[in-house]
């Protein structure tokens, strides 16, 4: 299997971007705006300096036009005066790709006549028309509305698995990264904080930023070890417990879907219990996100209805010590 290898340091405006990374299938780089994600794509494409190799072949000094790279821009960058067939044909033979991506019926349409999902497919087809060895995707779903994004995300994930190309994508949306990539790297201020499979990032975040970026609640507290357990005192005086070992200032990591809600205190196996009033209730599809004090829980719509959750409702939020991670601050 071919490998894209990166190893470079690139001075940016306020920090240095330093990255050593090997890409075999699909790797997503996530992080806040200005973290250096798009600069990584520029290095691979030959638009910025840095050491790049493909399957042992040194690309470092090759100009962009001699690198076998397909690049999909964030805004798709389609030629507005050309129809779909000519947009794709600008890079290579278009017909097979139009059929493959389900846009053959749009061959004579102009970009302004297309939906966001259709424009994204055209941009992908144009990138693939070069028959590239490496695929680069810059925020591939950010220009889509929520409904279209879900559909196109699924289609793109299937296409990437089918292609099997070394693919590097950048996004600020962890959900997109987890759905599309075999591995996800969290990039902050030019430094790769952690690189792992999506499930591993959730199960064992290396630091507080990784935990919060993957969707966790992050509570600050002071840890004190006890026999087989760590007690963490929160700023409001409440205590929570974790099976992770730690002392001193820590971040307490608990994911919304690991939190149970009840109107009355239940005697169950969950050691951690926080009591408070609901401050917000937000429906997301068939799930409901509920904010209680410093944490957010995620429950099914049926559970939210059964508990009659609404702003001001007093509830108990419980979560297990075994599902509570501790990370250094």
HURAGI-V590274 format. One record per backbone hydrogen bond with DSSP energy under -1.0 kcal/mol. CO is the residue of the C=O (numbers start at 1). NH is the residue of the N-H. E is the energy in kcal/mol with one decimal. If there is no record, write none. Layout:
co:CO nh:NH e:E
co:CO nh:NH e:E
//
This chain:
co:3 nh:55 e:-3.2
co:4 nh:23 e:-3.1
co:5 nh:53 e:-2.3
co:6 nh:21 e:-2.3
co:8 nh:19 e:-2.5
co:10 nh:17 e:-3.0
co:15 nh:12 e:-2.6
co:17 nh:10 e:-3.0
co:19 nh:8 e:-2.2
co:21 nh:6 e:-3.1
co:23 nh:4 e:-2.9
co:25 nh:167 e:-4.1
co:26 nh:182 e:-2.0
co:26 nh:183 e:-1.6
co:27 nh:169 e:-2.3
co:28 nh:185 e:-3.4
co:29 nh:171 e:-2.1
co:30 nh:187 e:-3.4
co:32 nh:35 e:-1.4
co:35 nh:190 e:-1.9
co:36 nh:40 e:-1.2
co:37 nh:41 e:-1.1
co:38 nh:42 e:-1.8
co:39 nh:43 e:-1.9
co:40 nh:44 e:-2.1
co:41 nh:45 e:-2.5
co:42 nh:47 e:-2.7
co:42 nh:48 e:-1.1
co:51 nh:7 e:-1.9
co:52 nh:59 e:-2.8
co:53 nh:5 e:-3.1
co:54 nh:57 e:-2.5
co:57 nh:54 e:-2.8
co:59 nh:62 e:-1.9
co:63 nh:66 e:-1.8
co:64 nh:67 e:-1.6
co:67 nh:69 e:-2.1
co:68 nh:133 e:-1.6
co:68 nh:134 e:-1.6
co:70 nh:136 e:-3.4
co:72 nh:138 e:-2.5
co:73 nh:76 e:-1.2
co:79 nh:82 e:-1.3
co:83 nh:87 e:-2.5
co:84 nh:88 e:-2.3
co:85 nh:89 e:-2.5
co:86 nh:90 e:-1.2
co:88 nh:91 e:-1.7
co:88 nh:92 e:-1.1
co:94 nh:98 e:-2.4
co:95 nh:99 e:-2.0
co:96 nh:100 e:-2.5
co:97 nh:101 e:-2.4
co:98 nh:103 e:-2.8
co:99 nh:102 e:-1.3
co:103 nh:106 e:-1.6
co:104 nh:107 e:-1.6
co:106 nh:109 e:-2.3
co:107 nh:85 e:-2.7
co:109 nh:84 e:-1.9
co:110 nh:113 e:-2.2
co:111 nh:114 e:-1.8
co:115 nh:119 e:-2.5
co:116 nh:120 e:-2.0
co:117 nh:121 e:-1.7
co:118 nh:122 e:-2.1
co:119 nh:123 e:-2.4
co:120 nh:124 e:-2.2
co:121 nh:125 e:-2.5
co:122 nh:126 e:-2.5
co:123 nh:127 e:-2.1
co:124 nh:128 e:-2.4
co:125 nh:129 e:-1.5
co:128 nh:131 e:-2.2
co:134 nh:70 e:-2.7
co:135 nh:168 e:-2.4
co:136 nh:72 e:-2.7
co:137 nh:170 e:-2.4
co:139 nh:142 e:-1.1
co:141 nh:144 e:-1.6
co:145 nh:149 e:-3.0
co:146 nh:150 e:-1.6
co:147 nh:151 e:-1.2
co:148 nh:152 e:-2.8
co:149 nh:153 e:-2.9
co:150 nh:154 e:-1.5
co:151 nh:155 e:-1.9
co:152 nh:156 e:-3.0
co:153 nh:157 e:-2.3
co:154 nh:158 e:-1.9
co:155 nh:159 e:-2.2
co:156 nh:160 e:-2.6
co:157 nh:161 e:-1.9
co:158 nh:162 e:-2.1
co:159 nh:163 e:-2.7
co:160 nh:164 e:-2.2
co:166 nh:135 e:-2.1
co:167 nh:27 e:-2.7
co:168 nh:137 e:-2.3
co:169 nh:29 e:-2.8
co:170 nh:139 e:-2.4
co:173 nh:177 e:-2.0
co:174 nh:178 e:-2.9
co:175 nh:179 e:-1.7
co:176 nh:180 e:-1.8
co:177 nh:181 e:-2.5
co:183 nh:28 e:-2.4
co:184 nh:196 e:-2.0
co:185 nh:30 e:-3.0
co:186 nh:193 e:-2.9
co:188 nh:191 e:-2.0
co:190 nh:18 e:-2.4
co:191 nh:188 e:-2.6
co:194 nh:186 e:-2.6
co:196 nh:184 e:-3.2
co:197 nh:201 e:-2.0
co:198 nh:202 e:-1.6
co:199 nh:203 e:-2.3
co:200 nh:204 e:-2.9
co:207 nh:211 e:-2.1
co:208 nh:212 e:-2.5
co:209 nh:213 e:-2.6
co:210 nh:214 e:-1.6
co:211 nh:216 e:-2.0
co:212 nh:215 e:-1.3
co:217 nh:254 e:-1.6
co:219 nh:252 e:-3.8
co:221 nh:250 e:-2.5
co:222 nh:233 e:-2.5
co:223 nh:248 e:-1.9
co:224 nh:231 e:-2.8
co:226 nh:229 e:-1.3
co:229 nh:226 e:-3.4
co:230 nh:242 e:-2.1
co:231 nh:224 e:-2.9
co:232 nh:240 e:-2.4
co:233 nh:222 e:-2.0
co:234 nh:237 e:-2.4
co:238 nh:234 e:-3.4
co:240 nh:232 e:-3.2
co:242 nh:230 e:-2.7
co:248 nh:223 e:-3.2
co:250 nh:221 e:-2.1
co:251 nh:327 e:-2.3
co:252 nh:219 e:-2.4
co:253 nh:325 e:-2.2
co:254 nh:217 e:-2.7
co:255 nh:258 e:-2.1
co:256 nh:259 e:-1.4
co:256 nh:298 e:-2.0
co:260 nh:318 e:-2.7
co:262 nh:316 e:-3.3
co:266 nh:268 e:-1.3
co:272 nh:319 e:-1.7
co:274 nh:317 e:-3.3
co:276 nh:315 e:-3.0
co:278 nh:312 e:-3.4
co:280 nh:291 e:-2.3
co:282 nh:289 e:-3.3
co:284 nh:287 e:-1.9
co:286 nh:301 e:-1.9
co:287 nh:284 e:-3.2
co:288 nh:299 e:-2.5
co:289 nh:282 e:-2.7
co:290 nh:297 e:-3.1
co:291 nh:279 e:-3.1
co:292 nh:295 e:-2.2
co:295 nh:292 e:-2.7
co:297 nh:290 e:-3.2
co:299 nh:288 e:-3.1
co:300 nh:304 e:-2.2
co:301 nh:305 e:-2.1
co:302 nh:306 e:-2.5
co:303 nh:307 e:-2.5
co:304 nh:309 e:-2.2
co:310 nh:313 e:-2.5
co:313 nh:278 e:-2.4
co:315 nh:276 e:-2.1
co:316 nh:262 e:-1.8
co:317 nh:274 e:-2.8
co:318 nh:260 e:-2.9
co:319 nh:272 e:-1.7
co:321 nh:243 e:-1.5
co:321 nh:324 e:-1.3
co:325 nh:253 e:-3.5
co:327 nh:251 e:-3.0
//
